[in-house]
Amino acid sequence: MVNDPRILPPDPAAYDHPRAELARAKGLDGPYIPGGGDPDPDRGRSEERRLLRLLLAMVIAVVLSGFVFGALAIIAARPA
């Protein structure tokens, strides 16, 4: 456990840093949590691209549906 590279050595100069004080107030050991690297960034990026295309499609559908409903309202409001 002593030679574990994930465990950071203490930094006495950073003890009173505001981030360290906030971390201790939250019950954390330090202001930085080591790790968290994405094991497969390519898969994450491809999922983000897919979700972006889905988001754009939904925005376009909402905007176009406004035009369609507006046109239908104008047609329905015409005197017969």
SEFIZA-3560 file (N, C-alpha, C; in Angstrom, 3 decimals):
REM SEFIZA-3560
<numar><xx>0.822</xx><yy>-1.186</yy><zz>0.000</zz><atom>N</atom></numar>
<numar><xx>0.000</xx><yy>0.000</yy><zz>0.000</zz><atom>CA</atom></numar>
<numar><xx>0.869</xx><yy>1.254</yy><zz>0.000</zz><atom>C</atom></numar>
<numar><xx>2.075</xx><yy>1.171</yy><zz>0.527</zz><atom>N</atom></numar>
<numar><xx>2.948</xx><yy>2.329</yy><zz>0.596</zz><atom>CA</atom></numar>
<numar><xx>3.448</xx><yy>2.714</yy><zz>-0.789</zz><atom>C</atom></numar>
<numar><xx>3.708</xx><yy>1.744</yy><zz>-1.652</zz><atom>N</atom></numar>
<numar><xx>4.238</xx><yy>2.014</yy><zz>-2.987</zz><atom>CA</atom></numar>
<numar><xx>3.135</xx><yy>2.128</yy><zz>-4.037</zz><atom>C</atom></numar>
<numar><xx>1.921</xx><yy>2.297</yy><zz>-3.638</zz><atom>N</atom></numar>
<numar><xx>0.810</xx><yy>2.410</yy><zz>-4.587</zz><atom>CA</atom></numar>
<numar><xx>0.896</xx><yy>3.757</yy><zz>-5.300</zz><atom>C</atom></numar>
<numar><xx>1.012</xx><yy>3.778</yy><zz>-6.649</zz><atom>N</atom></numar>
<numar><xx>1.149</xx><yy>5.052</yy><zz>-7.367</zz><atom>CA</atom></numar>
<numar><xx>-0.120</xx><yy>5.902</yy><zz>-7.340</zz><atom>C</atom></numar>
<numar><xx>-1.246</xx><yy>5.308</yy><zz>-6.990</zz><atom>N</atom></numar>
<numar><xx>-2.487</xx><yy>6.087</yy><zz>-6.945</zz><atom>CA</atom></numar>
<numar><xx>-2.586</xx><yy>6.957</yy><zz>-5.695</zz><atom>C</atom></numar>
<numar><xx>-1.818</xx><yy>6.624</yy><zz>-4.671</zz><atom>N</atom></numar>
<numar><xx>-1.848</xx><yy>7.395</yy><zz>-3.430</zz><atom>CA</atom></numar>
<numar><xx>-0.854</xx><yy>8.543</yy><zz>-3.556</zz><atom>C</atom></numar>
<numar><xx>-1.356</xx><yy>9.750</yy><zz>-3.444</zz><atom>N</atom></numar>
<numar><xx>-0.510</xx><yy>10.930</yy><zz>-3.571</zz><atom>CA</atom></numar>
<numar><xx>0.117</xx><yy>11.277</yy><zz>-2.229</zz><atom>C</atom></numar>
<numar><xx>1.365</xx><yy>11.731</yy><zz>-2.237</zz><atom>N</atom></numar>
<numar><xx>1.983</xx><yy>12.124</yy><zz>-0.965</zz><atom>CA</atom></numar>
<numar><xx>1.342</xx><yy>13.408</yy><zz>-0.450</zz><atom>C</atom></numar>
<numar><xx>1.307</xx><yy>13.601</yy><zz>0.860</zz><atom>N</atom></numar>
<numar><xx>0.706</xx><yy>14.821</yy><zz>1.399</zz><atom>CA</atom></numar>
<numar><xx>1.512</xx><yy>16.056</yy><zz>1.017</zz><atom>C</atom></numar>
<numar><xx>0.820</xx><yy>17.150</yy><zz>0.838</zz><atom>N</atom></numar>
<numar><xx>1.450</xx><yy>18.417</yy><zz>0.491</zz><atom>CA</atom></numar>
<numar><xx>1.111</xx><yy>19.418</yy><zz>1.590</zz><atom>C</atom></numar>
<numar><xx>2.039</xx><yy>19.665</yy><zz>2.520</zz><atom>N</atom></numar>
<numar><xx>1.743</xx><yy>20.569</yy><zz>3.635</zz><atom>CA</atom></numar>
<numar><xx>1.423</xx><yy>21.992</yy><zz>3.189</zz><atom>C</atom></numar>
<numar><xx>1.998</xx><yy>22.441</yy><zz>2.088</zz><atom>N</atom></numar>
<numar><xx>1.742</xx><yy>23.807</yy><zz>1.628</zz><atom>CA</atom></numar>
<numar><xx>0.314</xx><yy>23.964</yy><zz>1.112</zz><atom>C</atom></numar>
<numar><xx>-0.272</xx><yy>22.893</yy><zz>0.624</zz><atom>N</atom></numar>
<numar><xx>-1.622</xx><yy>22.966</yy><zz>0.059</zz><atom>CA</atom></numar>
<numar><xx>-2.702</xx><yy>22.653</yy><zz>1.098</zz><atom>C</atom></numar>
<numar><xx>-2.317</xx><yy>22.414</yy><zz>2.352</zz><atom>N</atom></numar>
<numar><xx>-3.298</xx><yy>22.026</yy><zz>3.369</zz><atom>CA</atom></numar>
<numar><xx>-4.344</xx><yy>23.119</yy><zz>3.594</zz><atom>C</atom></numar>
<numar><xx>-3.911</xx><yy>24.371</yy><zz>3.604</zz><atom>N</atom></numar>
<numar><xx>-4.835</xx><yy>25.475</yy><zz>3.869</zz><atom>CA</atom></numar>
<numar><xx>-5.425</xx><yy>26.077</yy><zz>2.591</zz><atom>C</atom></numar>
<numar><xx>-5.208</xx><yy>25.443</yy><zz>1.488</zz><atom>N</atom></numar>
<numar><xx>-5.779</xx><yy>25.922</yy><zz>0.232</zz><atom>CA</atom></numar>
<numar><xx>-7.308</xx><yy>25.842</yy><zz>0.325</zz><atom>C</atom></numar>
<numar><xx>-8.040</xx><yy>26.803</yy><zz>-0.255</zz><atom>N</atom></numar>
<numar><xx>-9.514</xx><yy>26.784</yy><zz>-0.166</zz><atom>CA</atom></numar>
<numar><xx>-10.144</xx><yy>25.499</yy><zz>-0.683</zz><atom>C</atom></numar>
<numar><xx>-9.569</xx><yy>24.933</yy><zz>-1.747</zz><atom>N</atom></numar>
<numar><xx>-10.129</xx><yy>23.675</yy><zz>-2.258</zz><atom>CA</atom></numar>
<numar><xx>-9.974</xx><yy>22.558</yy><zz>-1.243</zz><atom>C</atom></numar>
<numar><xx>-8.827</xx><yy>22.534</yy><zz>-0.548</zz><atom>N</atom></numar>
<numar><xx>-8.601</xx><yy>21.503</yy><zz>0.458</zz><atom>CA</atom></numar>
<numar><xx>-9.550</xx><yy>21.694</yy><zz>1.635</zz><atom>C</atom></numar>
<numar><xx>-9.791</xx><yy>22.935</yy><zz>2.023</zz><atom>N</atom></numar>
<numar><xx>-10.720</xx><yy>23.194</yy><zz>3.132</zz><atom>CA</atom></numar>
<numar><xx>-12.138</xx><yy>22.761</yy><zz>2.757</zz><atom>C</atom></numar>
<numar><xx>-12.564</xx><yy>23.054</yy><zz>1.528</zz><atom>N</atom></numar>
<numar><xx>-13.897</xx><yy>22.628</yy><zz>1.088</zz><atom>CA</atom></numar>
<numar><xx>-13.995</xx><yy>21.108</yy><zz>1.030</zz><atom>C</atom></numar>
<numar><xx>-12.929</xx><yy>20.463</yy><zz>0.579</zz><atom>N</atom></numar>
<numar><xx>-12.930</xx><yy>19.002</yy><zz>0.502</zz><atom>CA</atom></numar>
<numar><xx>-13.043</xx><yy>18.396</yy><zz>1.895</zz><atom>C</atom></numar>
<numar><xx>-12.301</xx><yy>18.937</yy><zz>2.856</zz><atom>N</atom></numar>
<numar><xx>-12.391</xx><yy>18.411</yy><zz>4.224</zz><atom>CA</atom></numar>
<numar><xx>-13.778</xx><yy>18.673</yy><zz>4.815</zz><atom>C</atom></numar>
<numar><xx>-14.388</xx><yy>19.804</yy><zz>4.473</zz><atom>N</atom></numar>
<numar><xx>-15.735</xx><yy>20.089</yy><zz>4.971</zz><atom>CA</atom></numar>
<numar><xx>-16.749</xx><yy>19.079</yy><zz>4.430</zz><atom>C</atom></numar>
<numar><xx>-16.467</xx><yy>18.554</yy><zz>3.236</zz><atom>N</atom></numar>
<numar><xx>-17.353</xx><yy>17.547</yy><zz>2.640</zz><atom>CA</atom></numar>
<numar><xx>-17.000</xx><yy>16.135</yy><zz>3.094</zz><atom>C</atom></numar>
<numar><xx>-15.934</xx><yy>16.012</yy><zz>3.871</zz><atom>N</atom></numar>
<numar><xx>-15.546</xx><yy>14.701</yy><zz>4.380</zz><atom>CA</atom></numar>
<numar><xx>-14.578</xx><yy>13.957</yy><zz>3.484</zz><atom>C</atom></numar>
<numar><xx>-14.018</xx><yy>14.634</yy><zz>2.474</zz><atom>N</atom></numar>
<numar><xx>-13.061</xx><yy>13.987</yy><zz>1.593</zz><atom>CA</atom></numar>
<numar><xx>-11.670</xx><yy>14.056</yy><zz>2.179</zz><atom>C</atom></numar>
<numar><xx>-10.801</xx><yy>13.129</yy><zz>1.763</zz><atom>N</atom></numar>
<numar><xx>-9.424</xx><yy>13.124</yy><zz>2.249</zz><atom>CA</atom></numar>
<numar><xx>-8.602</xx><yy>14.240</yy><zz>1.636</zz><atom>C</atom></numar>
<numar><xx>-8.934</xx><yy>14.652</yy><zz>0.429</zz><atom>N</atom></numar>
<numar><xx>-8.173</xx><yy>15.697</yy><zz>-0.244</zz><atom>CA</atom></numar>
<numar><xx>-8.999</xx><yy>16.327</yy><zz>-1.346</zz><atom>C</atom></numar>
<numar><xx>-8.499</xx><yy>17.422</yy><zz>-1.931</zz><atom>N</atom></numar>
<numar><xx>-9.265</xx><yy>18.122</yy><zz>-2.957</zz><atom>CA</atom></numar>
<numar><xx>-9.247</xx><yy>17.423</yy><zz>-4.308</zz><atom>C</atom></numar>
<numar><xx>-8.440</xx><yy>16.400</yy><zz>-4.455</zz><atom>N</atom></numar>
<numar><xx>-8.298</xx><yy>15.728</yy><zz>-5.736</zz><atom>CA</atom></numar>
<numar><xx>-8.575</xx><yy>14.252</yy><zz>-5.539</zz><atom>C</atom></numar>
<numar><xx>-9.409</xx><yy>13.697</yy><zz>-6.385</zz><atom>N</atom></numar>
<numar><xx>-9.678</xx><yy>12.266</yy><zz>-6.343</zz><atom>CA</atom></numar>
<numar><xx>-8.921</xx><yy>11.650</yy><zz>-7.514</zz><atom>C</atom></numar>
<numar><xx>-7.873</xx><yy>10.870</yy><zz>-7.272</zz><atom>N</atom></numar>
<numar><xx>-7.088</xx><yy>10.326</yy><zz>-8.376</zz><atom>CA</atom></numar>
<numar><xx>-7.888</xx><yy>9.313</yy><zz>-9.181</zz><atom>C</atom></numar>
<numar><xx>-7.533</xx><yy>9.212</yy><zz>-10.453</zz><atom>N</atom></numar>
<numar><xx>-8.190</xx><yy>8.245</yy><zz>-11.326</zz><atom>CA</atom></numar>
<numar><xx>-9.265</xx><yy>8.902</yy><zz>-12.152</zz><atom>C</atom></numar>
<numar><xx>-10.169</xx><yy>8.114</yy><zz>-12.650</zz><atom>N</atom></numar>
<numar><xx>-11.286</xx><yy>8.631</yy><zz>-13.417</zz><atom>CA</atom></numar>
<numar><xx>-11.013</xx><yy>8.737</yy><zz>-14.901</zz><atom>C</atom></numar>
<numar><xx>-9.923</xx><yy>8.174</yy><zz>-15.374</zz><atom>N</atom></numar>
<numar><xx>-9.641</xx><yy>8.203</yy><zz>-16.807</zz><atom>CA</atom></numar>
<numar><xx>-10.614</xx><yy>7.313</yy><zz>-17.549</zz><atom>C</atom></numar>
<numar><xx>-11.053</xx><yy>7.752</yy><zz>-18.715</zz><atom>N</atom></numar>
<numar><xx>-11.984</xx><yy>6.980</yy><zz>-19.517</zz><atom>CA</atom></numar>
<numar><xx>-11.252</xx><yy>5.791</yy><zz>-20.128</zz><atom>C</atom></numar>
<numar><xx>-11.690</xx><yy>4.560</yy><zz>-19.864</zz><atom>N</atom></numar>
<numar><xx>-10.976</xx><yy>3.402</yy><zz>-20.396</zz><atom>CA</atom></numar>
<numar><xx>-11.147</xx><yy>3.234</yy><zz>-21.903</zz><atom>C</atom></numar>
<numar><xx>-12.231</xx><yy>3.776</yy><zz>-22.474</zz><atom>N</atom></numar>
<numar><xx>-12.481</xx><yy>3.634</yy><zz>-23.907</zz><atom>CA</atom></numar>
<numar><xx>-13.008</xx><yy>4.957</yy><zz>-24.467</zz><atom>C</atom></numar>
<numar><xx>-12.122</xx><yy>5.930</yy><zz>-24.707</zz><atom>N</atom></numar>
<numar><xx>-12.597</xx><yy>7.244</yy><zz>-25.158</zz><atom>CA</atom></numar>
<numar><xx>-13.230</xx><yy>7.223</yy><zz>-26.539</zz><atom>C</atom></numar>
<numar><xx>-12.809</xx><yy>6.306</yy><zz>-27.406</zz><atom>N</atom></numar>
<numar><xx>-13.388</xx><yy>6.250</yy><zz>-28.759</zz><atom>CA</atom></numar>
<numar><xx>-14.862</xx><yy>5.869</yy><zz>-28.707</zz><atom>C</atom></numar>
<numar><xx>-15.201</xx><yy>4.918</yy><zz>-27.847</zz><atom>N</atom></numar>
<numar><xx>-16.599</xx><yy>4.519</yy><zz>-27.715</zz><atom>CA</atom></numar>
<numar><xx>-17.433</xx><yy>5.669</yy><zz>-27.152</zz><atom>C</atom></numar>
<numar><xx>-16.870</xx><yy>6.394</yy><zz>-26.202</zz><atom>N</atom></numar>
<numar><xx>-17.577</xx><yy>7.540</yy><zz>-25.624</zz><atom>CA</atom></numar>
<numar><xx>-17.815</xx><yy>8.634</yy><zz>-26.649</zz><atom>C</atom></numar>
<numar><xx>-16.805</xx><yy>8.909</yy><zz>-27.478</zz><atom>N</atom></numar>
<numar><xx>-16.969</xx><yy>9.934</yy><zz>-28.513</zz><atom>CA</atom></numar>
<numar><xx>-18.003</xx><yy>9.529</yy><zz>-29.548</zz><atom>C</atom></numar>
<numar><xx>-18.008</xx><yy>8.241</yy><zz>-29.925</zz><atom>N</atom></numar>
<numar><xx>-19.001</xx><yy>7.801</yy><zz>-30.919</zz><atom>CA</atom></numar>
<numar><xx>-20.411</xx><yy>7.891</yy><zz>-30.337</zz><atom>C</atom></numar>
<numar><xx>-20.568</xx><yy>7.603</yy><zz>-29.050</zz><atom>N</atom></numar>
<numar><xx>-21.879</xx><yy>7.743</yy><zz>-28.423</zz><atom>CA</atom></numar>
<numar><xx>-22.291</xx><yy>9.213</yy><zz>-28.350</zz><atom>C</atom></numar>
<numar><xx>-21.337</xx><yy>10.100</yy><zz>-28.071</zz><atom>N</atom></numar>
<numar><xx>-21.652</xx><yy>11.529</yy><zz>-28.043</zz><atom>CA</atom></numar>
<numar><xx>-22.075</xx><yy>12.027</yy><zz>-29.426</zz><atom>C</atom></numar>
<numar><xx>-21.424</xx><yy>11.555</yy><zz>-30.492</zz><atom>N</atom></numar>
<numar><xx>-21.819</xx><yy>11.946</yy><zz>-31.850</zz><atom>CA</atom></numar>
<numar><xx>-23.234</xx><yy>11.460</yy><zz>-32.162</zz><atom>C</atom></numar>
<numar><xx>-23.523</xx><yy>10.223</yy><zz>-31.768</zz><atom>N</atom></numar>
<numar><xx>-24.863</xx><yy>9.670</yy><zz>-32.003</zz><atom>CA</atom></numar>
<numar><xx>-25.917</xx><yy>10.478</yy><zz>-31.253</zz><atom>C</atom></numar>
<numar><xx>-25.637</xx><yy>10.814</yy><zz>-30.001</zz><atom>N</atom></numar>
<numar><xx>-26.601</xx><yy>11.584</yy><zz>-29.214</zz><atom>CA</atom></numar>
<numar><xx>-26.744</xx><yy>13.012</yy><zz>-29.743</zz><atom>C</atom></numar>
<numar><xx>-25.667</xx><yy>13.585</yy><zz>-30.292</zz><atom>N</atom></numar>
<numar><xx>-25.759</xx><yy>14.914</yy><zz>-30.889</zz><atom>CA</atom></numar>
<numar><xx>-26.662</xx><yy>14.889</yy><zz>-32.114</zz><atom>C</atom></numar>
<numar><xx>-26.522</xx><yy>13.859</yy><zz>-32.948</zz><atom>N</atom></numar>
<numar><xx>-27.404</xx><yy>13.741</yy><zz>-34.121</zz><atom>CA</atom></numar>
<numar><xx>-28.858</xx><yy>13.581</yy><zz>-33.683</zz><atom>C</atom></numar>
<numar><xx>-29.088</xx><yy>12.800</yy><zz>-32.643</zz><atom>N</atom></numar>
<numar><xx>-30.448</xx><yy>12.627</yy><zz>-32.127</zz><atom>CA</atom></numar>
<numar><xx>-30.995</xx><yy>13.948</yy><zz>-31.599</zz><atom>C</atom></numar>
<numar><xx>-30.182</xx><yy>14.707</yy><zz>-30.885</zz><atom>N</atom></numar>
<numar><xx>-30.604</xx><yy>16.004</yy><zz>-30.362</zz><atom>CA</atom></numar>
<numar><xx>-30.954</xx><yy>16.961</yy><zz>-31.499</zz><atom>C</atom></numar>
<numar><xx>-30.109</xx><yy>17.021</yy><zz>-32.510</zz><atom>N</atom></numar>
<numar><xx>-30.388</xx><yy>17.896</yy><zz>-33.655</zz><atom>CA</atom></numar>
<numar><xx>-31.671</xx><yy>17.480</yy><zz>-34.372</zz><atom>C</atom></numar>
<numar><xx>-31.885</xx><yy>16.181</yy><zz>-34.521</zz><atom>N</atom></numar>
<numar><xx>-33.112</xx><yy>15.702</yy><zz>-35.159</zz><atom>CA</atom></numar>
<numar><xx>-34.338</xx><yy>16.106</yy><zz>-34.342</zz><atom>C</atom></numar>
<numar><xx>-34.248</xx><yy>16.016</yy><zz>-33.022</zz><atom>N</atom></numar>
<numar><xx>-35.385</xx><yy>16.402</yy><zz>-32.181</zz><atom>CA</atom></numar>
<numar><xx>-35.650</xx><yy>17.901</yy><zz>-32.254</zz><atom>C</atom></numar>
<numar><xx>-34.610</xx><yy>18.716</yy><zz>-32.295</zz><atom>N</atom></numar>
<numar><xx>-34.787</xx><yy>20.163</yy><zz>-32.400</zz><atom>CA</atom></numar>
<numar><xx>-35.434</xx><yy>20.505</yy><zz>-33.741</zz><atom>C</atom></numar>
<numar><xx>-34.960</xx><yy>19.897</yy><zz>-34.811</zz><atom>N</atom></numar>
<numar><xx>-35.540</xx><yy>20.143</yy><zz>-36.132</zz><atom>CA</atom></numar>
<numar><xx>-36.999</xx><yy>19.697</yy><zz>-36.154</zz><atom>C</atom></numar>
<numar><xx>-37.309</xx><yy>18.553</yy><zz>-35.546</zz><atom>N</atom></numar>
<numar><xx>-38.693</xx><yy>18.074</yy><zz>-35.519</zz><atom>CA</atom></numar>
<numar><xx>-39.592</xx><yy>19.040</yy><zz>-34.754</zz><atom>C</atom></numar>
<numar><xx>-39.126</xx><yy>19.579</yy><zz>-33.651</zz><atom>N</atom></numar>
<numar><xx>-39.941</xx><yy>20.517</yy><zz>-32.865</zz><atom>CA</atom></numar>
<numar><xx>-40.185</xx><yy>21.794</yy><zz>-33.663</zz><atom>C</atom></numar>
<numar><xx>-39.153</xx><yy>22.321</yy><zz>-34.308</zz><atom>N</atom></numar>
<numar><xx>-39.297</xx><yy>23.549</yy><zz>-35.077</zz><atom>CA</atom></numar>
<numar><xx>-40.233</xx><yy>23.334</yy><zz>-36.266</zz><atom>C</atom></numar>
<numar><xx>-40.042</xx><yy>22.247</yy><zz>-36.991</zz><atom>N</atom></numar>
<numar><xx>-40.897</xx><yy>21.982</yy><zz>-38.152</zz><atom>CA</atom></numar>
<numar><xx>-42.340</xx><yy>21.696</yy><zz>-37.738</zz><atom>C</atom></numar>
<numar><xx>-42.523</xx><yy>21.048</yy><zz>-36.600</zz><atom>N</atom></numar>
<numar><xx>-43.898</xx><yy>20.778</yy><zz>-36.158</zz><atom>CA</atom></numar>
<numar><xx>-44.623</xx><yy>22.082</yy><zz>-35.841</zz><atom>C</atom></numar>
<numar><xx>-43.904</xx><yy>23.098</yy><zz>-35.386</zz><atom>N</atom></numar>
<numar><xx>-44.520</xx><yy>24.402</yy><zz>-35.162</zz><atom>CA</atom></numar>
<numar><xx>-45.045</xx><yy>24.991</yy><zz>-36.457</zz><atom>C</atom></numar>
<numar><xx>-44.260</xx><yy>24.865</yy><zz>-37.525</zz><atom>N</atom></numar>
<numar><xx>-44.721</xx><yy>25.350</yy><zz>-38.823</zz><atom>CA</atom></numar>
<numar><xx>-45.926</xx><yy>24.551</yy><zz>-39.313</zz><atom>C</atom></numar>
<numar><xx>-45.888</xx><yy>23.253</yy><zz>-39.146</zz><atom>N</atom></numar>
<numar><xx>-47.009</xx><yy>22.405</yy><zz>-39.603</zz><atom>CA</atom></numar>
<numar><xx>-48.267</xx><yy>22.736</yy><zz>-38.825</zz><atom>C</atom></numar>
<numar><xx>-48.175</xx><yy>22.828</yy><zz>-37.512</zz><atom>N</atom></numar>
<numar><xx>-49.370</xx><yy>23.155</yy><zz>-36.720</zz><atom>CA</atom></numar>
<numar><xx>-49.861</xx><yy>24.568</yy><zz>-37.015</zz><atom>C</atom></numar>
<numar><xx>-48.956</xx><yy>25.480</yy><zz>-37.268</zz><atom>N</atom></numar>
<numar><xx>-49.365</xx><yy>26.827</yy><zz>-37.645</zz><atom>CA</atom></numar>
<numar><xx>-50.111</xx><yy>26.836</yy><zz>-38.967</zz><atom>C</atom></numar>
<numar><xx>-49.616</xx><yy>26.100</yy><zz>-39.941</zz><atom>N</atom></numar>
<numar><xx>-50.295</xx><yy>26.007</yy><zz>-41.238</zz><atom>CA</atom></numar>
<numar><xx>-51.650</xx><yy>25.349</yy><zz>-41.083</zz><atom>C</atom></numar>
<numar><xx>-51.732</xx><yy>24.296</yy><zz>-40.275</zz><atom>N</atom></numar>
<numar><xx>-53.027</xx><yy>23.627</yy><zz>-40.051</zz><atom>CA</atom></numar>
<numar><xx>-54.003</xx><yy>24.562</yy><zz>-39.344</zz><atom>C</atom></numar>
<numar><xx>-53.531</xx><yy>25.377</yy><zz>-38.436</zz><atom>N</atom></numar>
<numar><xx>-54.405</xx><yy>26.323</yy><zz>-37.735</zz><atom>CA</atom></numar>
<numar><xx>-54.927</xx><yy>27.373</yy><zz>-38.699</zz><atom>C</atom></numar>
<numar><xx>-54.085</xx><yy>27.834</yy><zz>-39.609</zz><atom>N</atom></numar>
<numar><xx>-54.530</xx><yy>28.816</yy><zz>-40.611</zz><atom>CA</atom></numar>
<numar><xx>-55.564</xx><yy>28.204</yy><zz>-41.539</zz><atom>C</atom></numar>
<numar><xx>-55.342</xx><yy>26.964</yy><zz>-41.967</zz><atom>N</atom></numar>
<numar><xx>-56.309</xx><yy>26.275</yy><zz>-42.843</zz><atom>CA</atom></numar>
<numar><xx>-57.604</xx><yy>26.041</yy><zz>-42.117</zz><atom>C</atom></numar>
<numar><xx>-57.539</xx><yy>25.652</yy><zz>-40.849</zz><atom>N</atom></numar>
<numar><xx>-58.771</xx><yy>25.376</yy><zz>-40.091</zz><atom>CA</atom></numar>
<numar><xx>-59.519</xx><yy>26.648</yy><zz>-39.779</zz><atom>C</atom></numar>
<numar><xx>-58.856</xx><yy>27.787</yy><zz>-39.700</zz><atom>N</atom></numar>
<numar><xx>-59.509</xx><yy>29.050</yy><zz>-39.354</zz><atom>CA</atom></numar>
<numar><xx>-60.152</xx><yy>29.726</yy><zz>-40.557</zz><atom>C</atom></numar>
<numar><xx>-59.894</xx><yy>29.241</yy><zz>-41.761</zz><atom>N</atom></numar>
<numar><xx>-60.482</xx><yy>29.840</yy><zz>-42.961</zz><atom>CA</atom></numar>
<numar><xx>-61.989</xx><yy>29.592</yy><zz>-42.987</zz><atom>C</atom></numar>
<numar><xx>-62.692</xx><yy>30.627</yy><zz>-43.380</zz><atom>N</atom></numar>
<numar><xx>-64.148</xx><yy>30.412</yy><zz>-43.477</zz><atom>CA</atom></numar>
<numar><xx>-64.457</xx><yy>29.459</yy><zz>-44.619</zz><atom>C</atom></numar>
<numar><xx>-65.423</xx><yy>28.635</yy><zz>-44.374</zz><atom>N</atom></numar>
<numar><xx>-65.784</xx><yy>27.622</yy><zz>-45.362</zz><atom>CA</atom></numar>
<numar><xx>-66.719</xx><yy>28.131</yy><zz>-46.426</zz><atom>C</atom></numar>
//
